[in-house]
Amino acid sequence: MNKDKFLWGSATAAYQCEGGWDADGKGVGEWDVFSHESPLNINGATGDVACDFYHRYKEDIDMMVEGGQNTYRFSIAWTRIIPNGVGEVNQKGIDFYNRVIDYCFEKGVEPNVTLFHYDLPETIAKKDGFGNRETVDAFVEYAKVCFKAFGDRVNLWSTINEPRYYAYCTNMVGNYPPNHKVDFDRFYRVLYHEILASAKAVKAFHDMELKGKIAIVHDSSNAEIAPGTKEPQKIKMMADLFYTDLVLETSITGRIPGALIPMLRENDIDTSFIKFEDAIDFANGKIDYLGLNVYNRVYLTDYTEGETEVFHNNKGKGSKSKEGIRIKNWFETTDDANTKRNLWGREIYPKCIYNALMEIKDLYGDIPVYITENGHGMYENADVNGYVEDDERIDMMQGYIDYMLKAREDGCNVCGYYAWSTMDVYSWVNGYEKRYGFVRIDFDDPKLPRIPKKSYYWFKELIHNFYEKEGR
């Protein structure tokens, strides 16, 4: 890994792209069960085949290289490595990821490997998943297997993808399995155990004296307070404790936020899962860099009235719901009339990437940061040749990238950018209509043809121009 070279690439996650859901000894994951059995799988789509990356990874990596990309972020399916979550290791799963990693290096692509991206083994999910402290140690043992198998080559690792958002969707929105709704006790318990698992895995990684660097990946959710808010400082503090601090403060400084436990107790939220001795694990598990997934900010004002309620939209144009939340006596999200929203109700606000990066610089100094996801979901229409002119995606992402580079110029140690996503993938709960990829996949054709979109060529030119300007 050339530490001085800014990396440009794209990202996927195992369940969303691999397919081969029961191939070569893979175990059953919670998303296999959800997509096959749950009435809450509103689109009826599954990841059984998805993009078939399991069999076509060379083709997809080749397309990245042809598009000028020099790094690829992907996740490992826990169930391919340890089918039952704990115990016996599946060598065929290790062999698959060895092939992917080796092919990346053969093609000059830096792999960035995430250990957990939303997809628990079902055996662990049935025992309350990250709600159960036992899952912390199971995750660490799984991580050690991966470090031993791939750590001689992989330079960039991430422990857990978006621990806050995973806890949020599984316990507040209720759209991800196990589908709890507005459950603050479980939300904080799951999130805390994820951060503890990450810290212990980071320590294990450092103890093995591997050559690479390891991070956690956070969904930025930087909180901005609307003008006219009566108690802006209080709301900012509460928002940071809800959205960011337990992830960032703990993972970067090695200490849980001092205001967290008093705040939880004041609001009758269970804290029995917090153990005194965990402080040692947090102190010994500080990350080397930060992965930041940036799509939007949270735009907040004073709580007005009504019970706690979460607003989410997995139906796109079939729903008028906007993404947001009202927490009784805390705060609520509000609209900024000057910004657009996508068809799923999510705000499009490019400057949020600059604000998030500069806030991290101000709070945590020179920690290296990679933008590990940024992209734009769309409904798309292809021409007769399967080509998509996704100008809306290009315009949106160009704005975010411009602001990211401005943050870099202004002193934030941002080291790379990964677009979401490499190709069209299964979109959690949304199925296959919601598309993010630079490469179109015709999911109606059993051959799953890959057709580069206009954005693919735009991104290729952007990368070329960047390196020309940098003199590399």
Secondary structure, DSSP 8 states (H G I E B T S, - for coil): --TTS-EEEEE--HHHH---TTGGG---BHHHHHHHH-TT-TT---SSSTT-HHHHHHHHHHHHHHTT--EEEEE--HHHHSTTSSS---HHHHHHHHHHHHHHHHTT-EEEEEEESS--BHHHHTTTGGGSTHHHHHHHHHHHHHHHHHTTT--EEEEEE-HHHHHHIIIII--STT---S-HHHHHHHHHHHHHHHHHHHHHHHHTT-SSEEEEEEE---EEE-TT-SSHHHHHHHHHHHHTHHHHHHHHHSS--TTHHHHHHHTT---TT--TTHHHHHHT---SEEEEE-S--EEEE---SS--EEE--SSGGG----SEEEETTTEEE---TTSEE-TTS-EE-THHHHHHHHHHHHHHTT--EEEEE----B-----TTS----HHHHHHHHHHHHHHHHHHHTT--EEEEEEE-SS---BTTTBTSSB--SEEE-TTSTT--EEE-HHHHHHHHHHHHHHHHHT-
